[in-house]
Amino acid sequence: MAKQPNKTAAGTNIQEVRQQNAQSAQAAQAGQFATEFAAETNVQHVKQQNAQAEARKAQNVNQ
């Protein structure tokens, strides 16, 4: 495989990653980063998953 100057050995586009990092940094400074993740999180689903995990841990301890 010929070496490409803007790509890593795995084929990742370096310029694209740098651009995404810059956009993420700007969003974090603007306070949008946490809001973005919060808007995509289903709190009830997370609580249910946490409860199931705790139940499995308790079950494994009792065995």
Secondary structure as UniProt FT lines:
FT   TURN            5..6
FT   TURN            9..10
FT   HELIX           14..29
FT   TURN            30..31
FT   HELIX           32..40
FT   HELIX           43..62
//
